[in-house]
Amino acid sequence: MKTSLVLSALLTLAPATVLAQSTDAMPPETKAPAQSAMPMKAPVPPSHSVTINFQGRTTVLKIEALMALPQITVHVHNEHRNADETYTGPLLSDVLAKAGLVASKETQPLILHSTVVATGTDHYYVIYSAAEVEPTFSHGQVIVAITKNDGLPNTEGGAIELVNTTDVKPARWLHGLTQLNIMSLTQNQ
């Protein structure tokens, strides 16, 4: 009884590195296989427009309106697929400008204190600061992707997808983008 209590206490208190064995010393048949790409979820329901809510106003942009904006092509590595991919669409900042959030000296405080909550058709949502999607504040690019790789419509990504070039993992990429809510944050004093 005492031995099992002591052994259990040692195992609990011992650092993980002491307990871990090097896989190099293990026979090949017991080593874990090399990590492959993560399994993909089923495609999300397609989105055909983006609804933008800003300062009490609602703006709806259909795919045709998004295609009429200046298009940017980005080349990114999708960690989930372990593959390089190419996406094309307007900058998110250009889409937000259509709803009234235009970068200027006057709007700089608003941009610095606002967030963008992006929601997909599957109700998955991600948050960006308004400054990190604005080219005057950030070197990265966040685009509202309409086409993928070969210029065909992005049906796998739910037609409209949010893709950024700065995150190492695509956790803040969003399939089936359907809504953008711009919220201004104020500090309680």
N, C-alpha and C positions, 0 to 999 in steps of 0.2 A: 504494500500500500504506500509506504513512504517512498519507495523507489519510483513508483509511477507518478506520485505528486511532484517529486524533485525533477523527474524527466519532463513532465508536462510544464513545469515552471521554467526550466531551461529552454525548452522549445519556444515558449511564449516570449521570453526575454531575449533570446539570441537574435542578432541581426540577420536579416534575410541573406546577406552576402556570405555569411559564414555557413549557412545551411545550403546554399545553392552550389551545385556542382558545375564545373566547366563542361560544356557540351563537346569540347574538343577531346576530352578524355573518354567520352562515351563511345561505345561501338556504333557504327553508322546506322544499324537497324533500330537503335533506340533514340536517335536524334529526331527532333521535330522537323517536319518538312519545311522548306523555305516558304516564307510568307508570300502568298499570292494576292491578287487583287480581291477586294471585298466583294461578296455577292451583291448584285444590284437588286434594288426593290423593283416591284412592278411599276410600270409607267404611271405617272399621276394623270388625273383627268386634264384634258387640254384647256388652256386658257386662250381666249380670243381677244381679250382687251385687258387693260390695266386701269383700275379706278384709283385716283389719287385724291386724298383728302388733305387739304391745307388751309388753315385759317378760316374754317367754316365753309369753304367752297369745295365742291366735288368736280373733278375733271376726269372724263373717261377717254382713254386713247385706245382705239382699235389697232390691230396689227398693221393696217394700211397707214395709219398716222405715225406709228413707230417706224415703219419703213421709209417714210418721207423725211425723217430726221437724218442728220449726218450719221453715216455708219462707220463704226470702228471695228477692226478685226483684231482679236487677241489670241495669242497662242499660250496655252496653259497646260500644266501637268495635272491630270485628275488622279489624285492619290487613291481614290476608291477603285478605279479601274486599272491603275498603274499604267496609264497611257497618256500620251500627248494629244491634246485636242485643240481645235480651232473653232472659235465662236465669232459671230458678227452681229452687231446691233448698235443702237445708239447708246451713248454714255448715259448713265443714270442721271447725272447732273442735267443733261439736256431734256430728259423726260420730266424731271422735277421743275425745270424752268417753264415748261408748258403749263404747269399748275400755278406758277407765280413765284417760285423760289429761285430767283435769279441772283447770282453772285455779283456783289458790288461793294464799294466801301460802306455804303449805308446799311446793307444787309449782313455785313460781316458778323456783328454780334449775334444776330438771329441764327446764322449758319453755325457759329461756334457753340450755340446753346440749344441745338435742335437734334433730334434723332429721326431716323427713318425706319419704320417698322414695315417690313415687306412680308406679305403673306401669300402662300401658294394655294392652289385649288385643293390640296390635301390638308390644309389648315396648318402646315408647318410654317413657322415664321422665324425671321432673323432680324437682327437690329444692327444698323450702321449709324455712326454719327454723321450728320449732314456734312461736316467738314471732310471726312475721309472719302466721300464720293465726289467732292468738288475739286477739279483739277488745279485750282489756284491754291489749294491747301495740301494736296496729296499727290505723290508721284504714281501711286497705283491707279488702276482703272477698274471701275465697276460698270459693267454694261448690262443692258436689257437685251439679252441674246435672242435673236429671232431665227438665225440659221446656225448650223453646226457642221464642221468639217467640209463637206462638199457643196455647201451653198443651198442644200435642200432645207425645207422647213424642219424645225426642230421638234419632230413629233415625239421622240423619246423623252425629251425634257419638258413636255407639256406645252409645246408651241412657244411659250414665252418663258425665258429662264433668266435668272439673275446670276451673273458670273463675275468674280473679281480676280485680279492678277496678283494680289499681295498675300492672301492667306496661303499657308503651306498646305493645309487640308481644305477640301471643299465643303466644310460644314456650314458655311454661310452662303453657299450657292443655293439657289432656290429654283425648284422645278415648278412649272405651272403658275408663274407669277400672275396674281390677279388683283392685288391691292397694295398700295403704298400709303401709309399714314405718316405724315410729317408732324412731329410733336415738338413744341418748344418747351424746354425745361427751365424752370426758375428755381433759384436757390432760396430755401426758407431761411429767414433771418430772425 
